[in-house]
Amino acid sequence: MATRSYDIKSYTGFLQITLLCLFVLYAPLIVVAVYSLNASDSIAVWEGFSLRWYADVFTGAESAKFKVAARNSFIIAIIAATVATTIATLAATAMVRGGKFRLRAWSFGLISLPLMVPEIVTAVATLIFFNSIGFERGLLTILLAHIAFCIPFAYLPISARMQGIEDTYEQAAQDLYATKRQAFTKILLPLMLPGIISGYLLAFIISLDDFIITNFVKGAGVETLPTAIFGAVKQGIKPNIMAISTMLLGFSILMVLISYLVSRTDKKS
């Protein structure tokens, strides 16, 4: 029996609801980007376009603080994404290529759990854990927390990519006297590379943009870029904060775009 297709765009109100959702999601971002180009010292008064606040980010009175915070953010994001992607790759290999084993469903649930648990709950639980073992809070606690919650974000694209690769490639390699390790490193790993890159970029941007967990587990005097922005906003919103936010937003969009292009190239191949 032929299935009947529906065109969702034909439903009454679909266009209006879509436009409303897009407005709510992106209008605040556009406002921040536009006012980061404001020549005025006040965000309430428009005096024309200017790049002075972008220059202020690098040369102004608060530039040193933001440079240290940005350096901390990028160092943590690079290390956390690397470790999380490595663990996620190994986990995906075990889950997808490991065959049936006891507690397989439970293992998948544990990997996916951080995606379902509210971030504030994860932040409080992580803080309590570090305090209970007497771990001094600082950059290391931020790094460990980021590695933990970035693993499921890296796991999803890696696992999806591996599920799309038939195991006949590895079987053919082993028929030609390749060991299991050689079949993995020479055959499976290169085929998985687009998924690994997408997982790494996703974990990187999640770590770079995180605020809630970072704010809970960071030590006194330790700042990342999101926490530094939050601290500056509490003293009043300044145009230079909008410039920093716009640059961070642009970098995040770039990373997501690269991840999308990599995954799209993977699908075409």
C-alpha positions in Angstrom: 0.0 0.0 0.0 1.4 3.4 -1.0 2.2 5.7 1.9 0.6 9.2 1.8 3.0 12.1 2.0 2.3 15.3 3.8 3.8 18.7 3.2 4.2 20.3 6.6 4.6 23.7 5.0 0.9 23.5 3.9 -0.3 23.5 7.5 -1.9 26.8 8.7 0.4 28.9 10.8 3.5 26.9 10.0 5.3 29.9 8.4 4.3 32.2 11.2 5.5 29.8 14.0 8.7 29.2 12.2 9.5 32.9 11.8 8.6 33.5 15.5 10.9 30.7 16.6 13.7 32.1 14.5 13.1 35.6 15.8 13.2 34.5 19.5 16.4 32.4 18.9 18.4 34.8 16.7 17.2 38.3 17.4 19.2 38.7 20.6 22.3 37.5 18.9 21.9 40.0 16.1 21.3 42.8 18.6 24.6 41.9 20.4 26.5 41.8 17.1 25.1 45.1 15.9 25.7 47.0 19.2 29.3 45.6 19.4 29.9 48.0 16.4 28.4 51.0 18.3 30.8 54.0 18.5 29.1 55.2 21.7 30.3 54.4 25.3 26.8 53.5 26.2 24.8 50.6 24.8 21.6 52.7 25.1 22.8 55.4 22.6 23.6 54.7 19.0 26.3 56.9 17.5 27.3 55.1 14.4 29.4 52.1 13.4 32.9 51.7 14.8 35.4 48.9 15.5 36.8 50.7 18.6 35.4 48.1 21.0 37.0 45.2 19.2 40.3 47.1 19.5 39.5 47.7 23.2 39.3 43.9 23.7 43.0 43.6 22.8 44.4 46.9 24.0 41.9 48.3 26.6 42.2 48.3 30.4 40.5 44.9 30.8 42.4 43.3 27.9 44.9 41.4 30.1 42.1 39.8 32.1 40.3 38.6 29.0 43.5 37.4 27.3 44.3 35.1 30.3 40.7 33.9 30.4 40.7 33.2 26.6 44.0 31.3 27.0 42.6 29.2 29.8 39.5 28.5 27.8 41.4 27.4 24.7 43.9 25.2 26.6 41.1 23.5 28.5 39.0 23.0 25.4 41.8 21.6 23.3 42.9 19.1 26.0 39.4 18.1 27.0 38.2 17.6 23.4 41.3 15.5 22.7 40.9 13.2 25.7 37.1 13.0 25.4 37.3 12.2 21.7 39.9 9.4 22.3 37.7 7.9 25.0 34.6 8.3 22.9 36.4 6.5 19.9 37.3 3.6 22.1 33.8 3.5 23.6 32.2 3.5 20.2 34.5 0.7 19.0 33.5 -1.4 22.0 29.8 -0.6 21.7 29.5 -1.0 17.9 32.2 -3.5 17.0 32.4 -5.3 20.4 29.5 -7.7 19.7 26.9 -8.6 22.3 28.1 -8.4 25.9 26.5 -8.2 29.3 25.3 -4.7 30.4 25.7 -3.3 26.9 22.4 -1.4 27.2 23.5 -0.1 30.6 26.8 1.0 29.2 25.1 3.0 26.4 22.8 4.6 29.0 25.8 5.6 31.2 27.5 7.2 28.2 24.3 9.1 27.2 23.3 10.1 30.7 25.2 13.5 30.8 23.1 14.6 27.8 19.8 14.0 29.7 20.8 15.2 33.2 20.3 19.0 33.7 23.6 20.7 33.6 23.1 22.4 37.0 22.7 18.9 38.6 26.0 17.8 36.9 27.7 21.0 38.2 26.5 20.5 41.8 27.4 16.8 41.7 30.9 17.5 40.3 31.5 20.2 43.0 30.4 17.9 45.8 32.6 15.1 44.4 35.7 17.3 44.3 35.0 18.7 47.8 34.4 15.2 49.2 37.8 13.9 48.1 39.6 17.1 49.1 40.6 18.0 45.5 41.7 21.7 45.3 39.7 23.5 42.7 41.5 25.2 39.8 42.2 24.6 36.2 42.6 20.9 36.7 39.1 20.5 38.2 37.7 22.4 35.2 39.6 20.2 32.8 38.4 16.9 34.5 34.8 18.1 34.5 35.0 19.1 30.9 36.4 15.8 29.8 33.6 14.0 31.6 30.7 15.9 30.1 32.3 16.2 26.6 32.5 12.4 26.1 28.9 11.8 25.1 29.0 14.8 22.7 32.0 13.3 21.0 30.6 9.8 21.1 27.4 10.5 19.1 28.9 11.4 15.7 31.7 8.8 16.1 29.2 6.1 16.9 26.9 7.1 14.1 29.8 7.1 11.6 31.0 3.6 12.8 27.4 2.2 12.5 27.4 3.3 8.8 30.6 1.3 8.1 30.0 -2.3 7.2 32.2 -4.8 9.0 33.0 -6.5 5.7 35.9 -4.1 5.2 37.6 -5.4 8.3 36.7 -9.0 7.5 38.3 -8.7 4.1 41.4 -7.2 5.6 41.7 -10.1 8.1 41.1 -12.6 5.2 44.2 -11.0 3.7 46.1 -11.9 6.9 45.8 -8.5 8.6 45.6 -8.7 12.4 42.7 -7.1 14.2 44.8 -4.2 15.2 46.0 -3.7 11.6 42.4 -3.9 10.4 41.4 -1.3 12.9 44.2 1.2 12.3 44.6 0.7 8.5 40.9 0.2 7.5 38.4 1.2 10.1 40.1 4.2 11.6 40.6 6.1 8.3 36.9 5.4 7.5 35.9 6.8 10.9 38.0 10.0 10.5 35.1 12.3 9.4 33.1 11.2 12.5 36.1 11.6 14.8 36.7 15.1 13.5 33.1 16.1 13.9 33.1 14.6 17.4 36.3 16.5 18.3 34.9 19.8 17.0 31.6 19.4 18.9 33.4 18.5 22.1 35.8 21.5 21.6 33.0 24.0 21.2 30.9 22.5 24.1 34.0 22.9 26.4 34.8 26.4 25.1 31.3 27.7 25.6 30.5 26.0 29.0 29.7 28.3 31.9 27.5 26.5 34.5 29.8 23.6 35.3 32.9 25.7 35.0 31.5 28.4 37.3 30.9 25.7 40.0 34.2 23.8 39.8 36.7 26.7 39.1 38.9 27.9 41.9 39.2 31.4 43.3 41.0 33.7 40.8 40.7 31.2 37.9 38.6 32.4 35.0 37.6 31.1 31.6 36.2 33.3 28.9 32.5 32.6 29.7 33.0 33.2 33.4 35.1 36.3 32.8 32.3 37.7 30.6 29.7 36.9 33.3 31.8 38.6 35.9 32.1 41.7 33.8 28.4 41.8 33.0 27.6 41.8 36.7 29.3 45.2 36.9 27.2 46.5 34.0 27.0 45.7 30.3 29.7 47.5 28.3 30.2 47.5 24.5 33.5 45.7 24.8 31.6 42.7 26.4 29.4 42.7 23.3 32.5 42.6 21.1 33.9 39.7 23.0 30.6 37.9 22.9 30.3 38.5 19.1 33.8 37.1 18.5 33.0 34.0 20.6 29.8 33.6 18.8 31.5 33.8 15.4 34.1 31.3 16.4 31.5 28.9 17.7 29.5 29.2 14.4 32.7 28.6 12.5 33.4 25.4 14.4 29.9 24.1 14.0 30.0 24.9 10.2 33.3 23.0 9.8 31.7 20.0 11.7 28.7 20.2 9.4 30.8 20.4 6.3 32.9 17.4 7.4 29.8 15.3 8.1 28.2 16.3 4.8 31.4 15.4 2.9 31.3 12.1 4.7 27.7 11.4 3.6 28.6 12.2 0.0 31.5 9.8 0.0 
